[in-house]
Structures are given as structure tokens and as C-alpha cells.
């Protein structure tokens, strides 16, 4: 595989939903590889505050994660994805 093709593959953004310790590990691992990471989670998720999280999205406390994620993807309110 050529370097250009590999670089393009590494730039495919990833969205991580909620989580705790696993989410921060995955965020760090992907971010260190230059992959843009969006984390959508409640405010207490440590991955939101990682320097490798390119787009932290805090789900309001009064919202359900699934419905907020649905709105986020379909609303056009973001350029993160």
C-alpha cells in the first residue's frame, strides 16, 4: 500500500459513544495515529478531556444518549463528521 493511500485511511474520522476507561484508551490510541476522534458522552466521560479527542461533544444531562446521537448525526449542526 502506498504512503498516500495509508495516510488517507488514517484520516477517516471515528465517533466514540460514551464509556469510561475503554473509551479513553481507544481515544488515545486512535488520536496518536492521527485519526480524528469525536467523543459523544455525558460530561463525566474522561475521553472528552483527552488531548487526542478532536471533537468533544457533551450530551446534556437531561438527554438520552441514543436520542442525542440521532439528533447530532441528522441535524447538520456539526462539521465533526
N, C-alpha and C positions, 0 to 999 in steps of 0.2 A: 504494500500500500504506500502511495506517495505521501510525503510530509504534508502537502497542501490538503489532501483528502482527509488525512488523520486530524489535522488542525480543525477542519470544518466539522468533523464528527465530535470533537471535544467542545464545540461551541453550541451544541444543542442544549437548550435550557431544560432544567429539571424543576418540578414542583414537588415539594415535600409537604405532607399534611400532618400537622400536629405531632405528637410524640414527645419523648423525653430523651434519655441518654442515647438511644439509637439514632435519633434524628440529628443530634449534634455531631455524632461520629460520621454519619453519611454526609452532612453538610460540609464538614472539614475535608473529608476525603475528595468529594467532587470539586469543591472550591479550589483546593490545592492543585487540581488538574486543569484549572481554568474554565471549568464548566459553570455557567451562570446558574445560581441556585435561588429559587423563590421558596420561602418557607411561609406557609399559611397555618397559623396556630393561635391558640389563646396566649395571652400575654406572659404566662409563666413558662413557656417553652424556651429552654436555653438556646436552641438553634437560632431563634430570632435575633439574638445578640452576638452571634458569631461574626467575626470579620470576613468569613467566607460566605455569608448569606448576602447575596447581592440585592435581593428584594424582600425585606421582611414585611409581612402583612399580618397585622394583629386582628384577630377575629374579636369583635365586640363581645363583652361578657354576656349580653342578653341575646346573642345569636347562636344558633345551632351551626356546628362546623360544616355539615353537609349542605345545608341551605345557603350558607355564606359562600362556600366554594362554588356552588352552582351559580350564584349571582356574580361572583368575581369573574368566572370564566365567560359568562354570557353578556356582561354589562358593557364591555368595551371601555371600562374605566381605567384600564391599566395597559402599559406597554411592556410589562414584565414577561409576558408570554407571547 
